[in-house]
Amino acid sequence: MLKVENLTKVYDGGVRALTDVSFEVEQGEFLAVIGLSGSGKSTLLRCVNRLIEPTEGTISWDGVDITAASQEELRRIRRRIGMVFQHFNLVHRSKVITNVLAGRLGYTSPAFALLNRFSAEDLAKATEELERVGLADKAHSRSDELSGGQQQRVGIARAMMQDPQMILADEPVASLDPVLAHSIMQYLEQINEERDATVVCSLHFLDLVQQYADRVIALNDGVLVFEGTPDEIDDAKFRDIYGQEAERVG
């Protein structure tokens, strides 16, 4: 279980991104995090694996306090948490398979990692993950030769190299058209269902939330304003999340 308690993040200059946010996520659950741009979604996800340091509050996972973990403990925790980014975060000049193998860096000797030397088992696993996302034929292409949707699939394959027990997906489809967005969400759904990995995914579009998420939390100006199932987001709660002037589409 992931347990977030009274999480607050205040950036330098006094900008408050999160205020007293608390919620829980069961193992194997698909949780969507929704809200307007600037509502704190990305900050929340990045606090979970401490890419951003929380100001106050605690985050625990399977009984381990992530917020109190040493750097060595945090390294071990991060091995089990895959991250999928909105802008893919690939090394564009590197081959696709090299980007995928980067997901094994937490398990590889730092000296070997610097030389891009990976075991035969890791190479086989990278090929398998690329096959899973339909990109085996692109293994030796440069990453910047791929479309946006293909690059995001490389990002998912990279995350799966960690054999993660949890995936943090930070606006993974925000820069993709609707057809590609569904294909990426289907990969995350497959990971969630077939590997029993917890997925915490920030999203803008309610149709994706309703189709893929088990539960939803919503942020407005860094404050948790909703927690429940997608079906419980009625018109009143929709306006609490997105503002009184917002109109539902469809």
C-alpha positions in Angstrom: 0.0 0.0 0.0 1.1 3.6 -0.8 0.1 5.9 2.0 0.4 9.7 1.7 -0.2 11.7 4.9 -0.5 15.5 5.3 1.8 16.1 2.3 2.8 19.7 1.8 5.3 21.2 -0.7 6.4 24.8 -0.6 8.9 25.8 -3.3 11.6 28.5 -2.8 10.0 31.9 -2.9 7.0 30.6 -0.9 5.1 29.1 -3.8 2.8 26.5 -2.3 2.2 23.5 -4.6 0.6 21.0 -2.2 -1.2 21.6 1.1 -2.0 18.8 3.6 -2.7 16.1 1.0 -3.6 12.6 2.3 -4.7 9.5 0.5 -4.0 5.8 0.1 -3.5 3.5 -2.9 -3.9 -0.3 -2.6 -1.4 -2.6 -4.3 -2.5 -3.3 -7.9 -4.8 -0.3 -8.0 -5.0 2.1 -11.0 -5.3 5.6 -9.5 -5.8 8.7 -11.7 -4.7 12.1 -10.4 -6.7 14.9 -12.1 -6.9 18.7 -11.9 -6.0 21.8 -13.9 -2.5 22.6 -15.1 -0.7 23.9 -12.0 -2.9 22.1 -9.6 0.0 20.1 -8.1 -0.3 16.8 -10.0 3.3 16.6 -11.2 4.7 17.8 -7.8 2.7 15.1 -6.1 4.0 12.3 -8.3 7.6 13.5 -8.0 7.3 13.7 -4.2 6.4 10.0 -4.1 9.8 8.9 -5.4 11.5 12.0 -4.0 12.5 13.5 -7.3 11.1 16.5 -5.4 11.6 16.7 -1.7 8.4 17.2 0.4 8.3 20.1 2.8 6.1 18.4 5.3 4.2 15.1 5.7 5.1 11.5 5.1 4.9 9.0 2.2 5.2 5.3 3.0 5.1 2.3 0.8 4.7 -1.2 2.1 5.4 0.1 5.5 8.7 1.9 4.5 8.9 5.6 5.1 10.1 7.0 1.8 10.4 10.5 3.2 12.8 9.4 5.9 14.9 7.0 3.6 18.6 7.5 3.3 20.1 8.0 -0.2 21.1 4.3 -0.3 17.6 3.2 0.9 16.0 5.6 -1.7 18.1 4.0 -4.4 16.7 0.6 -3.5 13.1 2.0 -3.3 13.4 3.6 -6.7 14.4 0.4 -8.3 10.9 -0.8 -7.8 9.2 2.4 -9.0 9.0 3.0 -12.8 8.5 6.6 -14.0 6.9 7.6 -17.3 7.3 11.2 -18.2 5.1 13.6 -20.3 8.1 14.6 -22.5 9.5 11.1 -22.6 13.0 12.0 -21.1 14.9 9.9 -23.7 18.5 10.5 -24.7 17.7 11.5 -28.3 21.1 10.7 -29.8 21.2 7.2 -28.4 19.6 4.1 -29.8 16.2 3.0 -28.7 17.6 -0.1 -27.0 20.2 1.9 -25.1 17.4 4.1 -23.7 15.4 1.0 -22.7 18.5 -0.5 -21.0 18.8 2.7 -18.9 15.9 1.2 -16.8 18.4 -1.4 -15.5 20.9 1.2 -14.2 19.7 0.7 -10.6 20.7 -2.9 -10.8 24.0 -2.5 -12.7 27.5 -1.8 -11.5 28.1 2.0 -11.9 31.3 1.3 -13.8 29.6 -1.0 -16.3 26.7 1.5 -16.6 29.1 4.3 -17.7 30.4 2.0 -20.4 26.8 0.9 -21.4 27.8 -2.6 -20.7 24.8 -4.8 -19.8 24.4 -8.5 -19.3 23.0 -10.9 -21.9 20.0 -11.3 -19.7 19.4 -7.5 -19.6 19.8 -7.3 -23.4 17.3 -10.1 -23.8 14.8 -8.4 -21.4 15.2 -5.1 -23.3 14.3 -6.9 -26.6 11.3 -8.5 -24.9 10.0 -5.2 -23.6 10.4 -3.6 -27.0 8.5 -6.5 -28.5 5.7 -6.0 -25.9 5.3 -2.3 -27.0 5.6 -3.2 -30.7 9.0 -1.6 -31.3 11.4 -4.5 -31.7 12.2 -3.3 -35.2 13.2 0.1 -33.9 15.8 -1.2 -31.4 18.8 0.2 -33.2 17.2 3.4 -34.5 18.0 6.8 -32.9 15.3 7.8 -30.4 14.8 11.2 -32.1 13.8 9.4 -35.3 10.6 8.1 -33.6 7.2 9.7 -33.4 5.9 11.0 -30.1 3.8 7.9 -29.5 6.7 5.6 -30.3 9.0 7.6 -27.9 6.4 7.2 -25.1 6.3 3.5 -25.8 10.1 3.4 -25.4 9.6 5.3 -22.1 7.2 2.6 -20.9 9.6 -0.2 -22.0 12.4 1.6 -20.1 10.2 1.7 -16.9 9.3 -2.0 -17.3 13.0 -2.9 -17.2 12.9 -2.2 -13.5 10.3 -5.0 -12.9 8.4 -2.2 -11.0 5.8 -2.8 -8.4 4.6 0.7 -9.0 4.4 3.0 -12.1 4.2 6.8 -11.7 3.0 8.2 -15.0 3.2 12.0 -15.1 0.8 13.3 -17.8 2.0 10.4 -20.2 -0.5 11.3 -23.0 -0.7 15.1 -22.7 1.3 15.7 -25.9 -0.3 12.9 -27.9 -3.4 12.9 -30.1 -6.5 10.9 -28.8 -5.8 7.7 -30.8 -2.2 7.5 -29.5 -3.3 8.5 -26.1 -5.6 5.4 -25.9 -2.8 3.1 -27.1 -0.4 4.4 -24.3 -3.2 4.0 -21.7 -3.8 0.5 -22.9 -0.1 -0.4 -22.2 -0.4 1.0 -18.7 -3.7 -0.9 -18.2 -2.0 -4.1 -19.4 0.9 -3.6 -16.9 -1.6 -2.9 -14.1 -3.7 -6.0 -14.9 -1.1 -8.6 -16.0 1.8 -7.7 -13.6 -0.3 -6.4 -10.6 1.7 -3.2 -10.6 0.1 -0.2 -8.9 -0.3 2.7 -11.4 -0.6 6.3 -10.3 -1.2 8.4 -13.4 -1.9 12.1 -13.7 -4.4 12.9 -16.5 -6.3 15.9 -18.0 -9.1 14.1 -19.8 -12.1 12.6 -17.9 -12.9 10.1 -20.7 -9.5 8.4 -20.1 -10.1 8.5 -16.4 -13.5 6.8 -16.7 -12.1 4.2 -19.1 -8.9 3.2 -17.3 -8.9 4.2 -13.6 -10.2 2.3 -10.6 -10.2 5.4 -8.4 -9.5 9.1 -8.7 -8.1 11.9 -6.6 -8.4 15.5 -7.7 -6.3 18.5 -6.8 -7.3 22.1 -7.1 -4.6 24.7 -6.2 -2.6 22.0 -4.4 -5.6 20.9 -2.2 -7.3 17.5 -2.4 -10.9 18.3 -3.4 -12.1 14.8 -4.4 -11.4 11.1 -3.8 -13.6 8.4 -5.1 -14.5 6.4 -8.2 -14.8 8.0 -11.7 -18.6 7.5 -11.7 -18.9 9.7 -8.6 -17.7 12.8 -10.4 -21.0 14.5 -11.0 -21.4 18.1 -12.3 -21.0 19.7 -8.9 -17.8 17.8 -8.2 -16.6 18.5 -11.7 -16.8 22.2 -11.0 -15.1 21.8 -7.6 -12.2 20.3 -9.5 -12.1 22.4 -12.6 -13.8 25.7 -11.6 -17.3 27.0 -11.6 -17.1 28.2 -15.3 -16.0 24.7 -16.5 -18.2 22.7 -18.8 -18.2 19.0 -19.3 -17.8 17.8 -22.9 -19.7 14.7 -23.9 
